[in-house]
Amino acid sequence: MTSTNSQINEHLERIIQESPLVPETLLRQCPYDKSHTILSKHFQTHIIKCGKNYKNVVKWYCAFNVCHIFTDSDSLALHMKHCENRYTYDRYDYTLSDNQNVKVPKVIVPPTEMWDDETTVSGYQNHLYSETDSIYRT
């Protein structure tokens, strides 16, 4: 049964790879087994399942996208410099550093109102409201 399923999966993968209907941008290569080519929408599920088969392999994860997995640190270091998801970090980092140099003027508002000294107001009394206004009940 398992060999039949694996043969079917291999056949389907071959059809997907050779199909002109599936552009190459929708296909991703498994970081654990280079012979695995997966559709992008199934990639996260695949790496979780495939990663269970490769528990003894040392894995390096990209800090910007955990779907970017590497088996050697040199590839990770090169990838970290050119990762397509790095822009979110850079945008956040540069936004913070730009705002740190801006001096915000201090606004002092004189205390003219004392809310604690005001008279207390009675709460809402629904029976008085219902006596004076017409209420439609169903």
N, C-alpha and C positions, 0 to 999 in steps of 0.2 A: 504494500500500500504506500509506504513512504517513498520507495524508489519510483513508483508511478507518479506520485505528486511532484517529486523533484524533477522528473523528466518533463512533466507538463509545464512546470515553472520555467525550466530551461528553454523549452520550446517557445513559451510566451515571451520570455525575455529576448530571444533571438528575433521573434517577429517584431517586437517593439523597436529593437535596435535597427532593424533593416527597413522598417516602415517609413515611407516618405511623409506620412501623416503626423509623425511625432518629431518635432524639431529637436535638435541636439541640446538646445537650451533647457528643455524640460527633463533631461536625463542627468543623473548624478552618479558618480562612482563611489562605491562603498570604501571607507577608509581602512576597513579590516581585510576585505578580500577584493582585490582589484578586478576580479572577474565578474563581480556583481555590478550591474548597471540598473539603477532604480529610477522610477519617475520621481520628480521633485516632490510631488504631493505625498508620496509614501516614504520619503527619505527618513524622517524622524522616527517613524515606527520601525523601519528596517534597521537603523543603527542600534536601537535598543535591543531588538531581537538578535541581531548578528553579534552585538557586543557580548551577549551572554555566552556565545560559543568561543569567544576569544578573551576569557577572563585573565589568562596569564600574560597577555600582551600589555606592555606599558603604553598607556594612552596619554597624550597631551592634548588639552582642550584650549581652543582659542578663547581669549577673555571677552571678545566682542560677539561671538556666536558659538554656542556650545555644539552646534552641528558640525563645526569645523574641528575634526579630530585628526591627530597626527600620531605616528608611531615613533618619531624621533624628534628631539628638541631642536635640531638645526632647521628642519622644515618649518617648525612652529615659529621660530625666531624670524625667519624670512617672511612667513605668512603674516605675522603680526604687524610688520611694516607696511604691508600692502593689502590688508584685509578690506573687503568692500563694506563691511559693517563698522569700520573704524570711525566713519564720519559722525556717528551719533555721539561717541565719546569725545572726539575732537570738538564738535560743536558745543557740547556741555562744558568742556574744559576751557575753551577760549571765551565762552560767555562769562564764566566765573572770573577769569583773570581780567577781562575787560572791565567788569563792574567793580572790581576791587579798587581801582584807581579813581573812581568817581567819588567826589565828596558831596554828600547830601547835606543841605543846609538844615540846621536844627531850628525847628519851629516851636516856639514857646507860646502856649495859649494861656492867657491870664484866667484864673479861676473865677469867673463871674457867676456861674451857676452853682448852687449847692443843692443837689437833689435830695440830700438827706434832710434838709431843713424844710422842704415843701410839705404841705398838708397831705394827709393820707386821703386817698380816694376810696370810696366804698366799692366793693366788687360788683360784678354783674348780678343782678337779682332777676332771675327769669320769671318769677311769679308776677312781679310788677309789670314787666313787659307784656306778658300774656293777658293781663287785665285790660291794658289800654289799646293794644293793637289786635287786629283780627288775625287769627291763625287758622289755616286750613289744614285739617287732618283727614287722612283717608283711612 
